[in-house]
Amino acid sequence: MREPPLEEWLAVVARELALTATRQDWILPLRLDTLYVGGGTPSLLGPSAMARLTDAIAPWAVLEPGAEWTAEVNPESFDEVLGTRWRAAGVNRLSMGVQSFDPDVLRWMGRLHGPEGPALAVQAARAAGFENLSVDLIFGLPERLNRDWEADIDRALTIEPQHVSLYGLTAEPGAPLGRWVGEGREQLADEDAYADEYLVANRVLTSAGFDHYEVSNFGRPGLRSRHNAVYWSGQPYAALGPGAHAFYPPFRRWNLKSWSAYRDALRAGVLPLSDQEEVTAEERELERIWLGLRTGAGLVIARGDRLGRQVVDNWEERGLAEAAGDLVRLTPSGWLLLDSLALELYEAGCQIPRARPFDGRATLVQIANQKAIGK
């Protein structure tokens, strides 16, 4: 593995931010309430990367006092030296890609860390001064692996994270797993097994004191992900880096995935856009319903919306939702059917109050693509 191209990465990220700021006619510098450095393995960029990133974006964006700054790490590429430098630079939250503690699962996934890797990485993070740590766990794996999902969750609790994010395994077309599934060489968990594992996670984590505050996320009291809440609220967000997705209403845009194509576009003074789509008024309304239902805060239905209320009453009878006045929240069983339930409410002509206006704070999503820093 070659050395990560830190100098190039910083230069083109700053260039993209400068071009984007001009194109969007932003008032500079942006005041960032959250910053997320993720995608790929940012920890491979080395101890100086976060301080250098702050300097690189300073002409266009600065962090607000008390901002949440998250950086993704993998257990095998994180140590106390790196953590101490990152903490000194201002990073105050880590998201660790644990996925599993089962050695067979880790080998199947091609993970480099062993079952003890996460505990050692967490020990290093605590020694470096990090008090806010999130771990990722994956579920819905092929049955043949004989993975004990509840044991994995219990093992995760022993390292005392403040936040847990769940990811259900999917077979993306074109990816190796997608090809294996398409060829019949691998089989994902069936719907019942997938649902059972999701509900087990809800039971174990909430019993341990976590708040299941969003479909896939659990946090200790006061330690929810502020960054992710920007996506779920439907607010605008900026994004930089290969494959990054941004939302500037009414347009959703995404960058070129290839590191070399992304870099070369910016060297030529061109925004590295792969494509964009305009979110129509109808799509925006459906998204507002979907985004509201995916969080524990729930969705407010306009007073007098008889058809919407009938739909929610039916959900309550089936154990999929709980309603209090004009507020409806999905249960964990309802979250498993989120897409279909949101569509059902939309098709009933559900009326929901207008979203709050954008409050002027910006969110910057910095993506460090794996191709840019590893291969």
C-alpha positions as CSV (number, residue, x, y, z in Angstrom):
1,M,0.0,0.0,0.0
2,R,1.4,3.3,-1.0
3,E,1.6,6.4,1.2
4,P,-1.7,8.3,1.4
5,P,-1.6,11.4,-0.9
6,L,-2.3,13.8,1.9
7,E,-1.0,16.9,0.2
8,E,-3.1,16.2,-2.9
9,W,-6.1,15.4,-0.9
10,L,-5.9,18.6,1.1
11,A,-5.3,20.7,-2.0
12,V,-8.2,19.4,-4.1
13,V,-10.6,19.4,-1.1
14,A,-9.9,23.0,-0.5
15,R,-10.3,23.7,-4.2
16,E,-13.7,22.0,-4.3
17,L,-14.8,24.0,-1.3
18,A,-13.7,27.3,-2.9
19,L,-15.5,26.5,-6.2
20,T,-18.6,25.3,-4.5
21,A,-18.7,28.5,-2.3
22,T,-18.5,30.6,-5.4
23,R,-21.1,28.6,-7.3
24,Q,-23.6,28.7,-4.3
25,D,-22.9,32.3,-3.6
26,W,-22.3,31.6,0.1
27,I,-21.6,34.2,2.8
28,L,-18.1,33.3,3.9
29,P,-16.7,31.9,6.0
30,L,-19.3,29.2,6.5
31,R,-20.1,28.6,10.2
32,L,-20.1,24.8,10.6
33,D,-22.2,23.3,13.3
34,T,-21.0,19.8,12.4
35,L,-18.1,18.3,10.4
36,Y,-17.9,14.7,9.4
37,V,-14.7,13.1,8.0
38,G,-15.7,9.8,6.7
39,G,-16.0,7.3,3.9
40,G,-13.0,5.1,3.2
41,T,-10.5,5.1,6.1
42,P,-9.5,8.6,7.2
43,S,-7.2,7.2,9.9
44,L,-4.8,6.1,7.1
45,L,-4.2,9.8,6.4
46,G,-2.1,10.0,9.5
47,P,-1.8,12.1,12.7
48,S,-1.4,15.5,11.0
49,A,-4.4,15.2,8.7
50,M,-7.1,16.8,10.8
51,A,-5.1,19.9,11.8
52,R,-4.0,20.3,8.2
53,L,-7.6,20.0,7.1
54,T,-8.7,22.8,9.4
55,D,-6.0,25.0,7.9
56,A,-6.9,24.0,4.4
57,I,-10.6,25.0,4.7
58,A,-10.1,28.0,7.0
59,P,-10.6,30.6,4.2
60,W,-14.1,29.3,3.5
61,A,-15.3,27.4,6.6
62,V,-14.7,27.5,10.3
63,L,-16.2,25.4,13.1
64,E,-18.6,27.0,15.5
65,P,-17.7,26.8,19.2
66,G,-19.1,23.5,20.5
67,A,-19.4,22.0,17.0
68,E,-19.5,18.2,16.6
69,W,-16.5,17.0,14.7
70,T,-16.6,13.3,13.9
71,A,-14.0,11.2,12.1
72,E,-14.3,7.6,11.0
73,V,-11.6,5.1,12.0
74,N,-11.0,1.4,11.7
75,P,-9.5,-0.5,14.7
76,E,-6.5,-1.7,12.8
77,S,-5.3,1.8,11.7
78,F,-6.0,3.7,14.9
79,D,-3.6,4.2,17.8
80,E,-3.1,6.6,20.7
81,V,-0.5,8.8,18.9
82,L,-3.0,9.4,16.0
83,G,-5.9,9.9,18.4
84,T,-4.0,12.4,20.5
85,R,-3.1,14.5,17.5
86,W,-6.6,14.4,16.2
87,R,-8.1,15.3,19.5
88,A,-5.7,18.3,19.7
89,A,-6.9,19.4,16.3
90,G,-10.5,19.5,17.4
91,V,-12.0,16.1,16.6
92,N,-14.3,15.3,19.4
93,R,-16.2,12.2,18.2
94,L,-15.0,9.0,16.6
95,S,-17.1,6.5,14.5
96,M,-15.4,3.1,14.6
97,G,-16.1,0.5,12.0
98,V,-16.3,-2.6,14.2
99,Q,-19.0,-4.6,12.3
100,S,-18.4,-7.8,14.3
101,F,-16.3,-9.6,16.9
102,D,-16.8,-13.0,15.3
103,P,-13.5,-14.2,13.7
104,D,-15.2,-16.1,10.9
105,V,-17.4,-13.1,10.1
106,L,-14.4,-10.8,10.1
107,R,-12.5,-13.1,7.7
108,W,-15.6,-13.4,5.4
109,M,-15.8,-9.6,5.3
110,G,-12.1,-9.2,4.7
111,R,-11.6,-7.1,7.8
112,L,-8.1,-6.6,9.0
113,H,-8.7,-6.4,12.7
114,G,-9.3,-9.5,14.9
115,P,-11.9,-9.9,17.7
116,E,-9.7,-8.0,20.1
117,G,-9.0,-5.1,17.8
118,P,-11.9,-2.9,18.8
119,A,-11.2,-3.1,22.5
120,L,-7.6,-2.1,21.9
121,A,-8.6,0.8,19.6
122,V,-11.1,2.0,22.2
123,Q,-8.5,1.9,24.9
124,A,-6.3,4.0,22.7
125,A,-9.1,6.5,22.0
126,R,-9.9,6.9,25.7
127,A,-6.2,7.5,26.5
128,A,-6.2,10.1,23.7
129,G,-9.1,12.0,25.4
130,F,-12.1,10.9,23.4
131,E,-15.3,10.6,25.4
132,N,-17.8,10.3,22.6
133,L,-17.4,7.1,20.6
134,S,-19.8,5.4,18.1
135,V,-19.4,1.9,16.8
136,D,-20.9,0.4,13.7
137,L,-22.3,-3.2,13.7
138,I,-23.6,-5.1,10.7
139,F,-26.5,-7.5,10.8
140,G,-28.5,-9.7,8.3
141,L,-25.5,-11.8,7.4
142,P,-25.8,-15.2,5.5
143,E,-27.1,-17.9,7.8
144,R,-24.3,-20.2,6.9
145,L,-21.8,-18.1,8.9
146,N,-23.6,-19.1,12.2
147,R,-23.0,-15.7,13.6
148,D,-24.3,-15.1,17.1
149,W,-25.8,-11.6,16.7
150,E,-26.8,-11.1,20.3
151,A,-23.3,-12.1,21.5
152,D,-21.8,-9.5,19.1
153,I,-24.0,-6.8,20.6
154,D,-23.1,-7.9,24.1
155,R,-19.4,-7.8,23.2
156,A,-19.9,-4.3,21.8
157,L,-21.4,-3.1,25.1
158,T,-18.3,-4.3,27.0
159,I,-16.2,-1.6,25.2
160,E,-18.7,1.0,26.5
161,P,-19.6,3.1,23.4
162,Q,-21.8,6.2,23.6
163,H,-23.5,5.4,20.3
164,V,-24.2,2.4,18.2
165,S,-25.2,2.4,14.5
166,L,-26.6,-0.6,12.7
167,Y,-26.2,-1.5,9.1
168,G,-28.2,-4.3,7.4
169,L,-26.1,-6.2,4.9
170,T,-27.1,-5.4,1.3
171,A,-25.8,-6.9,-2.0
172,E,-25.0,-3.9,-4.2
173,P,-25.1,-4.6,-8.0
174,G,-21.6,-4.7,-9.4
175,A,-19.9,-5.3,-6.0
176,P,-18.4,-8.8,-5.3
177,L,-21.2,-9.7,-2.9
178,G,-23.9,-8.6,-5.4
179,R,-22.3,-10.9,-8.1
180,W,-22.1,-13.8,-5.7
181,V,-25.8,-13.5,-4.7
182,G,-26.8,-13.1,-8.4
183,E,-24.8,-16.2,-9.3
184,G,-26.3,-18.2,-6.4
185,R,-23.0,-18.5,-4.7
186,E,-24.1,-16.6,-1.6
187,Q,-27.5,-16.1,0.1
188,L,-28.4,-13.2,2.3
189,A,-30.5,-13.5,5.4
190,D,-34.2,-13.9,4.7
191,E,-36.8,-11.2,5.7
192,D,-37.8,-13.0,8.9
193,A,-34.2,-13.4,10.1
194,Y,-33.4,-9.8,9.2
195,A,-36.4,-8.6,11.2
196,D,-35.6,-10.8,14.1
197,E,-32.0,-9.5,14.4
198,Y,-33.2,-5.9,14.1
199,L,-35.6,-6.4,17.0
200,V,-33.0,-8.2,19.1
201,A,-30.8,-5.2,18.7
202,N,-33.6,-2.9,19.8
203,R,-34.3,-5.1,22.9
204,V,-30.7,-5.5,24.0
205,L,-29.5,-1.9,23.4
206,T,-32.6,-0.2,24.9
207,S,-32.3,-2.5,27.9
208,A,-28.7,-1.3,28.3
209,G,-29.9,2.3,28.5
210,F,-29.6,3.4,24.8
211,D,-32.2,5.6,23.2
212,H,-33.4,4.1,19.9
213,Y,-33.8,7.6,18.4
214,E,-33.7,6.8,14.7
215,V,-34.2,3.7,12.5
216,S,-30.6,2.5,12.7
217,N,-29.1,4.6,15.5
218,F,-28.9,4.3,19.3
219,G,-27.4,6.8,21.6
220,R,-26.8,7.4,25.3
221,P,-28.8,10.3,26.7
222,G,-27.5,13.5,25.2
223,L,-25.2,11.8,22.8
224,R,-27.1,11.4,19.6
225,S,-25.4,12.2,16.3
226,R,-25.9,15.9,15.6
227,H,-24.5,15.5,12.2
228,N,-26.9,12.8,11.0
229,A,-29.8,14.9,12.2
230,V,-29.1,17.4,9.4
231,Y,-29.9,14.7,6.8
232,W,-33.0,13.6,8.7
233,S,-34.4,17.1,9.0
234,G,-34.2,17.7,5.3
235,Q,-31.8,20.7,5.7
236,P,-29.2,21.6,3.1
237,Y,-25.7,20.1,3.5
238,A,-22.5,20.5,1.6
239,A,-20.2,17.6,0.7
240,L,-16.7,17.3,-0.5
241,G,-14.6,14.4,-1.9
242,P,-14.9,11.5,-4.3
243,G,-18.4,10.0,-4.3
244,A,-19.7,12.7,-1.9
245,H,-23.4,13.6,-2.0
246,A,-24.7,17.1,-1.3
247,F,-28.1,18.7,-1.1
248,Y,-28.7,22.3,-2.2
249,P,-32.5,22.5,-2.5
250,P,-34.0,21.6,-4.8
251,F,-30.9,19.8,-6.2
252,R,-29.2,16.7,-5.0
253,R,-25.7,16.3,-6.4
254,W,-23.0,13.7,-6.2
255,N,-19.4,13.7,-7.1
256,L,-17.3,11.4,-9.3
257,K,-16.3,8.3,-7.4
258,S,-12.9,7.7,-8.9
259,W,-10.1,9.5,-7.0
260,S,-8.1,10.2,-10.2
261,A,-11.2,11.6,-12.1
262,Y,-12.2,13.7,-9.0
263,R,-8.7,15.1,-8.6
264,D,-8.2,15.8,-12.3
265,A,-11.5,17.7,-12.6
266,L,-10.5,20.0,-9.8
267,R,-7.0,20.5,-11.1
268,A,-8.8,21.8,-14.3
269,G,-10.9,24.1,-12.2
270,V,-14.1,22.1,-12.8
271,L,-16.5,20.9,-10.1
272,P,-16.2,17.1,-10.0
273,L,-19.9,16.4,-10.4
274,S,-21.0,13.0,-11.6
275,D,-24.6,14.0,-11.9
276,Q,-27.5,15.8,-10.2
277,E,-31.2,15.5,-9.9
278,E,-33.9,18.0,-9.1
279,V,-36.2,17.0,-6.2
280,T,-39.7,17.7,-7.4
281,A,-42.4,19.1,-5.1
282,E,-44.1,15.7,-4.9
283,E,-40.8,13.9,-4.1
284,R,-40.0,16.5,-1.5
285,E,-43.4,15.9,0.2
286,L,-42.8,12.2,0.3
287,E,-39.3,12.7,1.6
288,R,-40.7,14.9,4.4
289,I,-43.0,12.2,5.5
290,W,-40.3,9.5,5.2
291,L,-37.7,11.6,7.1
292,G,-40.2,12.4,9.9
293,L,-41.2,8.8,10.4
294,R,-37.6,7.5,10.5
295,T,-36.8,9.3,13.8
296,G,-38.0,8.9,17.3
297,A,-39.2,12.5,17.3
298,G,-41.9,11.3,14.9
299,L,-44.1,13.1,12.4
300,V,-46.8,15.8,13.2
301,I,-49.9,15.4,11.1
302,A,-52.0,18.5,10.5
303,R,-55.1,18.9,12.6
304,G,-58.2,17.8,10.8
305,D,-56.4,15.4,8.4
306,R,-59.0,12.7,8.6
307,L,-57.5,10.4,6.0
308,G,-54.0,10.6,7.5
309,R,-55.5,9.8,10.9
310,Q,-57.3,6.8,9.6
311,V,-54.0,5.4,8.2
312,V,-52.2,6.0,11.6
313,D,-55.1,4.3,13.5
314,N,-54.7,1.3,11.3
315,W,-50.9,1.2,12.1
316,E,-51.6,1.5,15.8
317,E,-53.9,-1.5,15.7
318,R,-51.1,-3.5,14.0
319,G,-48.5,-2.4,16.5
320,L,-46.5,-0.4,13.9
321,A,-47.0,3.0,15.4
322,E,-47.9,5.0,18.5
323,A,-49.8,8.3,18.3
324,A,-50.3,11.0,20.8
325,G,-52.5,13.9,19.7
326,D,-51.1,15.0,16.3
327,L,-47.8,13.2,16.7
328,V,-47.1,9.7,15.3
329,R,-44.0,7.7,16.0
330,L,-43.2,4.3,14.4
331,T,-42.4,1.4,16.7
332,P,-39.3,-0.8,15.9
333,S,-41.7,-3.2,14.0
334,G,-43.0,-0.2,12.1
335,W,-39.4,1.0,11.2
336,L,-38.9,-2.3,9.5
337,L,-41.7,-1.3,7.1
338,L,-40.7,2.4,6.9
339,D,-40.6,2.7,3.1
340,S,-44.0,1.2,2.5
341,L,-45.6,3.0,5.5
342,A,-44.3,6.4,4.3
343,L,-45.7,5.8,0.8
344,E,-49.1,4.7,2.3
345,L,-49.4,7.9,4.3
346,Y,-48.3,10.0,1.3
347,E,-50.9,8.3,-1.0
348,A,-53.6,9.0,1.6
349,G,-52.9,12.7,1.0
350,C,-51.4,13.2,4.4
351,Q,-51.0,16.9,5.4
352,I,-48.1,17.8,7.5
353,P,-47.0,21.3,8.7
354,R,-44.3,23.0,6.7
355,A,-40.7,22.2,7.6
356,R,-38.9,24.9,9.7
357,P,-36.8,27.3,7.5
358,F,-33.1,26.8,7.2
359,D,-31.5,28.5,10.2
360,G,-28.3,29.6,8.4
361,R,-26.0,27.0,9.9
362,A,-24.1,24.8,7.4
363,T,-22.9,21.2,7.6
364,L,-19.8,20.1,5.8
365,V,-19.4,16.5,4.9
366,Q,-15.8,15.6,4.1
367,I,-15.5,12.3,2.4
368,A,-12.1,10.6,2.3
369,N,-12.7,7.9,-0.3
370,Q,-10.8,4.6,0.1
371,K,-9.3,4.9,-3.4
372,A,-7.8,8.2,-2.5
373,I,-6.0,7.0,0.5
374,G,-5.4,3.3,0.2
375,K,-5.0,1.8,-3.2
